[in-house]
């Protein structure tokens, strides 16, 4: 570790100790998606290998890292160790296996990978189709009136990034066939024919993660917003994704991540009950906060601090320790 990393780790451990078991015995669950080999000029805030390794060195020096399944067991028994933390990855990007895994192995860390099986072996998520379409577009302006966005400037990366964010927001809650049709139209408007087919993992990479001691979790087949589906469709997506993963790793898959994950918006109580009925041991949302004994194991909160510097990232991670189910309910009542 660098001197700055050692100092930050020491300060955070002291801060957790200062606040006692009331805060240090809570569970932080981090969310990651991609870990690029080198920085992406279009999304400079996404972690690359160098920054991810710095964050993970800090995590390894500060927290007791475990898989989600192990954390669920501890929460159920009331035996969660101080400074517990789970590292999770969503969707199943190839760089999770190619870039993140070697870093985790070097540092002796385990993580939980939630994988949408419909994009394995050459597939591509709809949001990445949007991103890569705007990245590859050679036009400096594009007419997106079909999406209600009017004529959009694409002269620089900042403008392209803004258009991507607006498009993703516009399309996110459409049903799967509508998303695909929208992506096809966008490619026509942008004049883009070829998009990458190597963004997501191959099946053998999923098996490799499992053999390396990582936990594999389900994340549906096609990553739909569950509230846009009929209950039978939701069950097919959730259980079908798990069955595919179990056939790949030849082992049980018993943890789940709700796609997009906002409680009451992206999933509801019927989906929570469905996940429990299907035999999962627990599930995670994207509601911020730290978990503690007594929380619903099928709606555990997750949080990823933002900030380019390690001290800022660490400080936000510390502040999230205060955000428990009790404090969220209290603040909501206010």
Phi, psi and omega in degrees: 000149174285167179300319180296319180294318179297317180295317179297317178298317180297316181296318181291319177299319178296320180295317178297319178293324181298320182276355173074191185294340180301333180242326186287342181268012178269157185257121172265134176238114182271146175248130168231158173240282180256150168229101187280152178295321178226160181301145178263115181301331181286327179229074186294344180276347177291141182290137170255179186303315184296313181290320179299318179296322177298316179296317183289327175298318177296314180300315181297326182278344189248326190241164170261104188270135180215169175283166179297319179301318178295319180295321178299318177300314180297318179298320181293324182271351184072030183243024182297123179292158174301147176058042179280145182208143175240136176258124178235151175234137180252146165096315180106040179289144181300326182292344173298319180278325187274328185246309185289317184303311179301325178293314178300318181295318180299326184265001179070032182253146173249154182216168178246128184246115178266120192238128172273114192285340184292350183248003178293155172062049173104001178279180181208133178289151185299323182292327176289329174298318177297312182300310184289331176295315179289329177294319186275345184299130181268358180279152175264345171219149178218139181272109180247033179299330178301335179256007180078016183255354180071204181272127187244138179275138179231032187289334180219174184295325180297317179294320178297319179298318180296320179294319178301312181300318180293319180293316180299319178296323182291324189260344191304320187262016172277154177292162188305312179298326179292322176300313182297319178296321179295320178297318178299318178295318180299319179298321177295313183295327181270352180068036182249125180262314187253134175234154184296146178240019183237022183281329187256163182295156165269157182303321181294333176288325175298314178298322179295319177302315180298314180296334181279001178094007178276154179267136178254128180238157182274150183212032185072180178272306188247011177058049176280161166283116190299328181289351177269358185252156166290158184300322179294322178294319179298318179296319178298318180295314184289308184286325179296319177296318179297316181299320178297317180295319180296326178289331180285315186263352181054048180201159179295147172239114190228015172235153190219148173236126178291128177303132184068312161080014178277120181299136178078353179241305182267337173211162180226187185299330179295327179284326175299314179296323180295314180299319178294317181296327181285355173097011174291154179271337181182170182208158181240148176253193170242020171290131181291160176135176176245144181269157177211165179306136181099345177290155177295116181293350180259009174214052181286138182283156175223155185204136170238117177297151174244160184137133184285332182265146180299316179301320179293316179301315181294320180296320179291326175296319177297314181299327180295338178299334180283342187272085180255176179301324180293312183292325179295318178295319180294316180293323179295324179293333179285000000 
